[in-house]
Amino acid sequence: MSAFLLVVRRDLRLALRQGSDAALVLAFFVLAVVLFPLGVGPEPELLARIAAGVLWVMALLASLLSLDRLFQADYEDGSLEALLLSPLSLGALVLAKSLAHWLATGLPLLLLAPLLALLLQLDGDGFLPLALGMLLGTPTLSLIGAVGAALALGARRAGVLLSLLVLPLYIPVLIFGVAAVDQAVAGSASRPHLLMLGALLLGALALAPWAAAAALRPALE
Amino acid sequence: MHRFANPARFLRLADRLIPWCAALTLASLAVGLYGALVLAPPDYQQGEAVRIMFVHVPAAWMASAVYVLMAVASAVALIWRHPLADIAARAAAPLGAGFTLLCLVTGSLWGKPMWGTWWVWDARLTSVLVLFFLYLGYIALVNAFDDPVRGARAGAVLALVGIVNLPIIKFSVDWWNTLHQPASVFRLGGPTIDASMLWPLLTMALAFTLYFATLLLLRMRGMLHAARVRARQQAEEAGDIEASPLGLYP
């Protein structure tokens, strides 16, 4: 247990030490969301209709930005191989790194999203499903992203390749996350969609560390 | 399975099988197309446009089946390190992507007269589009590494991760309200499609399968020969063997 927490603390400390990396991701999120009212016009009804989709898609893209550094930095200076020697299994290591990634990137995104929803004139009923959906969805994004980062480790053009690999797998999270908000705004229940997001999170928790570990092993041989 | 792990034995088998597969492909394609375009009756509602089904549906079946083949080959490669399994998966990927694209395009051409739209974002079409992107991602990943073995291993993991999409595609028409019609052939309770349309459909599916088998064997043979040429070139550069005159290799 303590080895797990040590890895989480190490990654968090590294992320905070280079605080500009995490801040860049958040700045991209804010800027990209702000582009939409400037692009489609400031009509409140139109913005309210697209708010959920814009926020979720931008959260997806923003979380993609920080993913290629997840294993790359440790791989380059050899600390990934050193971490293999710890009592932590490769799957647990992936889980620890994903948790640290979520704490450094996903959690700030989740906290910023309601503020940006104000800018996009989201209907009041949509705020709670948005926050809950992102709370359930952003860890899933970190976990699926970890699989992609492990697959693309050491590849040419790893950043773009990562997007191509990971975005199709993100689509279910996007669909249910947006549906939860849209259903709440329309007056029907968002709970089924939030439950599906929870199911996706549980599935990712069970399967993603295993898949990422299988993808990391050829890179470390 | 391990009998065919020897590339030389596989190449001899492939050389014998390819002409037969090609001939059977042409024969079943001829029979299937004749049945589809001439013998099968026009639909009472859709008229002659229903004949797109005889290309669209076999292409869709192949798109999913090839992905399953890729996933099984990837599992075999990862678990048993079978030397030809990686090559089979890499050879199958562009073929599967081609079938998926054919399915999407013919579906779109069929949708315009039938539904009035080229595209709709329902569960079936969206999940097949995701399948297409999974194929493209696999091809990109396998080609993104300088070391082909590393690329093959990474691709194997990706193919297995993407298998979750297959049940979603199959059952999407049951789980969601979709514009795409529900299953008429592979369903509990047997096919609901009339026999006069069923047999050309199955013949076309057979033709597509044989076509895929022919192309798969051709591609695998080509990839194995390319690997041999590469190995020889590397051995020459290392000075282990002399360069062959005229650059020819036995």
HADDOCK unambig.tbl for C-alpha pairs under 7 A between the chains (distance, minus, plus):
assign (segid A and resid 151 and name CA) (segid B and resid 154 and name CA) 5.48 0.50 0.50
assign (segid A and resid 155 and name CA) (segid B and resid 144 and name CA) 5.34 0.50 0.50
assign (segid A and resid 155 and name CA) (segid B and resid 145 and name CA) 5.05 0.50 0.50
assign (segid A and resid 156 and name CA) (segid B and resid 144 and name CA) 5.35 0.50 0.50
assign (segid A and resid 156 and name CA) (segid B and resid 145 and name CA) 6.29 0.50 0.50
assign (segid A and resid 161 and name CA) (segid B and resid 141 and name CA) 6.91 0.50 0.50
assign (segid A and resid 164 and name CA) (segid B and resid 137 and name CA) 5.66 0.50 0.50
assign (segid A and resid 165 and name CA) (segid B and resid 137 and name CA) 5.19 0.50 0.50
assign (segid A and resid 168 and name CA) (segid B and resid 130 and name CA) 5.72 0.50 0.50
assign (segid A and resid 168 and name CA) (segid B and resid 133 and name CA) 6.58 0.50 0.50
assign (segid A and resid 168 and name CA) (segid B and resid 134 and name CA) 6.81 0.50 0.50
assign (segid A and resid 211 and name CA) (segid B and resid 157 and name CA) 6.84 0.50 0.50
assign (segid A and resid 214 and name CA) (segid B and resid 157 and name CA) 6.86 0.50 0.50
assign (segid A and resid 215 and name CA) (segid B and resid 154 and name CA) 5.78 0.50 0.50
assign (segid A and resid 215 and name CA) (segid B and resid 157 and name CA) 6.13 0.50 0.50
assign (segid A and resid 218 and name CA) (segid B and resid 150 and name CA) 6.21 0.50 0.50
assign (segid A and resid 218 and name CA) (segid B and resid 153 and name CA) 6.80 0.50 0.50
